[in-house]
Amino acid sequence: MSRSAHPAGPRHADVLPEGHYTAPPADLNALDPKVWSRTVTRTPEGAVSVGGIDVTRLAEEFGTPAYFIDEDDFRARAQAWRTAFGEGADVFYAGKAFLSRAIVRWLHEEGLNLDVCSGGELSTALSAGMPAERIAFHGNNKSAAEIEKAVSVGVGHIVLDSFQEIVRVAHIAEQLGKRQRVLIRVTVGVEAHTHEFIATAHEDQKFGIALADGQAAEAVRRALKLDGLELVGIHSHIGSQIFDMAGFEVAARRVVSLLAEIRDEHGVELPEIDLGGGLGIAYTSDDDPREPHEIAKALGEIVTRECEAAGLRTPRISVEPGRAIVGPTAFTLYEVGTIKPLDGLRTYVSVDGGMSDNIRTALYDAEYSVSLVSRTSDADPMLVRVVGKHCESGDIVVRDAFLPSDLAPGDLIAVPATGAYCRSMASNYNHALRPPVVAVRDGEARVIVRRETEEDLLRLDVG
Ligand SMILES: *Cc1c(COP(=O)(O)O)cnc(C)c1O
């Protein structure tokens, strides 16, 4: 089996646990709380429920495929991050993981800030009442129109990502008669993914400005000279789906040493550092993510220690979790359509969605788990590959998993931990209609993003 692709890129392919799927779980009906959201449970009749509602009822009312988000779980996770970091720090939810107006309102109510990286995300945030000063604007190639909008509505931070952007943002701010608060995004020469990290001098990637060859120090020099900019700090984001804090430690050390250099050269102590997101979640029972309070403690200690050593006041810390907040809070519900046993290999189970609602498996060789959720079963396990209905053999939702061997067309199966980077990366491939997102809480279900219709598709096609 090919392990050449990995969420972290090919260099990290070897860190995945090999072949762990060869043993079926002890109980196929069990729901591992690591991968399912907090209110998910089995009813006495055997179906799975979320927020007190049975999935068979949800499927009848909302159809399949559909994403169901556990609102209590989302709020609890957002709150856990907020509480863990406390008043001396800021938590920015990374909107690209999944953004809708309901999400923005929940974040606002729970006291979180928001990262956006496009005009579309910014409009969604503003239209749902997120105060502009609590929004940070990211991206490696923001358009002039996006910068203008961000500056004129007064976003709290724009994260500068290139030398061109330093002058572009300064110029636009000056034209608007404003002074924009900015961070400079640096690449610290750390790549952290899942269970390992690599510290290098250079990073071969499109984001940020390199620390290593003095580029970042030069960016700071230029930004400090421009009237349109108020440089308040340094930003670093080192990867995704990270479990190991060692990469953050190296990143924090390198960012703090830049702060010390800036103090020595310019006599200013920048008041903020943003250490980015990328904290991992459990997609399968093999993953062991850290709790927000452990992460907050570890990051706080690293930054405090490094600043003390450099004789700097400890700056205000920001973090930007996306996946770690929304990822575990949702599952995708599918109906089984066809079942093809391939002798001696595996059984292909086709569902009514696929790579249009979850591209991560095809794109990153991401791992997921899957369960039969419309009933329980005592049948023996069978090794399956859950595939979609698209015209592409790489249209795989779950590469290897076990489902009961009496699985039949019409059964409902669900893939947990699909809250992040699934609906937000969904496509209309094969003119698929993107599924709805339904929020479930206390026995009530409410559509927060409706299902696309053929009319929606045809409306864009102006002939
Ligand atoms: C993607 C991204 C995040 C969020 O990453 P997660 O893996 O979802 O936590 C945070 N900050 C920046 C700058 C990003 O690009």
The ligand as a Gaussian input file, in Angstrom:
#p B3LYP/6-31G(d) Opt

LIG

0 1
 C       -4.202000      26.903000       8.644000
 C       -3.713000      27.874000       9.612000
 C       -4.084000      27.771000      10.948000
 C       -4.956000      26.676000      11.471000
 O       -4.415000      25.424000      11.330000
 P       -5.111000      24.175000      12.075000
 O       -4.293000      23.023000      11.638000
 O       -6.521000      24.106000      11.559000
 O       -5.061000      24.465000      13.527000
 C       -3.641000      28.730000      11.823000
 N       -2.856000      29.747000      11.407000
 C       -2.486000      29.881000      10.128000
 C       -1.631000      31.025000       9.735000
 C       -2.888000      28.946000       9.189000
 O       -2.495000      29.075000       7.925000

